[in-house]
């Protein structure tokens, strides 16, 4: 691919993320071809010089590198399967969210049609697209990643390659998401509890921020112990943690707010207790969580 050809790209999917990506490429002077089911979503981008392809086949034919920004992999198949004959020779940078297993299956599906998939997991919202400090996980063929890295760096300035396995980028993305969603739900829970007691979100924000800022220290402390399989109760004990989690549950119940989340936390603690870890660190819950509940 010549340097001129490298300055062009196709973006399929124009939700908020896809629109932000297309805009970032335009900002960098790329020739951008677009396709979206709702064509009107391309209006602001075509006003800036992007070209709206009349069909998926035309969008695929326009460029070697095709950015996919769709809801999930089911949507990817829905869009690309009817145009499968146009996939040969294409590099599909699949930034759609889904599971690692589905990412692997999609890579095999693409290979069977003459295309190569680079799986991507973008770690920022649309407002972070095009920013030097933003990052995206990638996995798939190393030579394809290296060849097209300048294109990938337009999406986010940091590109973190995780390996040949096409599922790894999706795995790292979902690891971030499991932490993000549960953390944010705990914040919503705290706000609900605060409101039930006459406090506002602003009232508890400094305390919530201090609590969140303390977590990296705990992450680092427990990572080494967990990797060594060491859950000794020399620093904390699951029995005390269970009592604390039950106090949280009762506090929320007494306030009349929803207890789904704190009850789930207590259930995990009790499973650890039932497994005989009362005198161990609460990090022993990792061992219980490694297996699906029967």
Residue pairs with C-beta under 8 A, 6 or more apart in sequence:
1 64
1 147
5 63
5 64
6 148
6 150
6 151
7 29
7 30
7 31
8 30
8 31
8 32
8 33
8 62
8 63
8 65
9 25
9 30
9 31
9 32
9 33
9 63
9 65
9 66
9 67
9 151
10 32
10 33
10 34
10 35
10 53
10 59
10 60
10 62
10 63
10 65
10 66
10 67
11 18
11 21
11 22
11 25
11 32
11 33
11 34
11 35
11 66
11 67
11 69
12 18
12 34
12 35
12 36
12 56
12 59
12 66
12 67
12 68
12 69
12 70
12 79
13 36
13 68
13 69
13 70
13 75
13 79
13 96
14 22
14 34
14 36
14 38
14 41
14 42
14 45
14 69
15 41
15 69
15 70
15 71
16 126
17 69
17 95
17 122
17 125
17 126
17 129
18 36
18 67
18 69
18 70
19 41
19 44
19 45
19 126
20 126
20 127
20 129
20 130
21 67
21 69
21 95
21 129
21 130
21 155
22 32
22 34
22 45
22 50
23 45
23 48
23 129
23 130
24 129
24 130
24 154
24 155
25 32
25 154
26 32
26 45
26 48
26 49
26 50
27 130
28 154
30 154
31 51
32 45
32 49
32 50
32 51
33 50
33 51
33 52
33 53
33 58
33 59
33 62
33 63
34 42
34 45
34 46
34 50
34 51
34 52
34 53
34 59
35 52
35 53
35 55
35 56
35 58
35 59
36 42
37 79
39 52
42 50
42 52
46 52
51 62
53 59
53 62
55 83
56 79
56 80
56 82
56 83
56 86
57 83
57 85
57 86
59 66
60 66
60 80
60 83
60 86
60 87
60 90
61 86
64 89
64 90
64 91
65 90
65 91
65 93
65 148
65 151
66 90
66 91
66 92
66 93
67 93
67 95
67 155
68 76
68 92
68 93
68 94
68 95
68 96
69 95
69 96
70 76
70 79
70 96
71 96
71 97
72 96
72 97
72 98
72 102
73 94
73 96
73 98
73 102
73 103
73 105
73 106
75 96
76 94
76 96
76 106
77 106
77 109
80 87
84 113
87 110
87 113
87 114
87 115
88 113
88 114
88 115
89 114
89 115
90 114
90 115
90 116
91 115
91 116
91 118
91 144
91 148
92 110
92 115
92 116
92 117
92 118
93 118
93 120
93 148
93 151
93 152
94 103
94 106
94 117
94 118
94 119
94 120
95 120
95 121
95 122
95 136
95 155
97 121
97 170
97 173
98 106
98 170
99 170
99 174
100 167
100 168
100 170
100 171
100 174
101 167
102 170
103 117
103 119
103 166
103 167
103 169
103 170
104 165
104 166
104 167
106 117
106 119
106 166
107 117
107 119
107 140
107 166
110 116
110 117
111 117
116 140
116 141
116 144
117 140
117 166
118 138
118 139
118 140
118 141
118 144
118 145
118 148
118 152
118 166
119 138
119 139
119 140
119 166
119 167
119 168
119 169
119 170
120 136
120 137
120 138
120 152
120 155
120 169
121 136
121 137
121 138
121 169
121 170
121 172
121 173
121 174
121 176
122 129
122 134
122 136
122 155
122 156
122 173
123 134
123 135
123 136
123 137
123 156
123 173
123 176
124 131
124 134
124 135
124 156
128 134
128 156
129 155
129 156
130 154
130 155
130 156
131 156
131 157
132 157
132 158
133 157
133 158
134 156
134 157
134 158
135 156
135 157
135 158
135 159
135 160
136 152
136 155
136 156
136 158
136 159
136 160
136 169
137 160
137 162
137 168
137 169
137 172
137 173
138 145
138 152
138 159
138 160
138 161
138 162
138 169
139 161
139 162
139 163
139 164
139 165
139 166
139 167
139 168
139 169
139 170
140 164
140 166
140 169
141 164
142 161
142 164
145 152
145 159
145 161
149 159
152 159
153 159
160 172
162 168
162 169
162 171
162 172
183 212
185 261
186 261
187 208
189 252
189 257
189 258
189 261
189 262
190 204
190 208
191 201
191 204
192 252
192 257
192 258
193 251
193 252
193 255
193 257
194 200
194 201
194 203
194 204
195 201
196 255
196 256
196 257
197 255
222 281
222 283
225 231
225 281
225 283
226 283
226 286
231 277
231 280
231 281
231 283
231 284
231 286
231 287
232 280
232 281
233 279
233 280
233 281
234 281
235 281
236 281
236 282
237 278
237 279
237 280
237 281
237 282
238 269
238 272
238 273
238 277
238 278
238 279
238 280
238 281
238 282
238 284
238 285
239 273
239 278
239 279
241 269
241 282
242 266
242 269
242 270
242 272
242 273
242 278
245 262
245 265
245 266
245 269
246 266
246 269
248 262
248 265
248 266
249 259
249 262
249 263
249 265
249 266
252 258
252 259
252 262
253 259
268 285
268 288
268 289
269 282
269 285
271 285
271 288
271 293
272 280
272 282
272 284
272 285
272 288
275 284
275 287
275 288
277 284
277 285
277 287
277 288
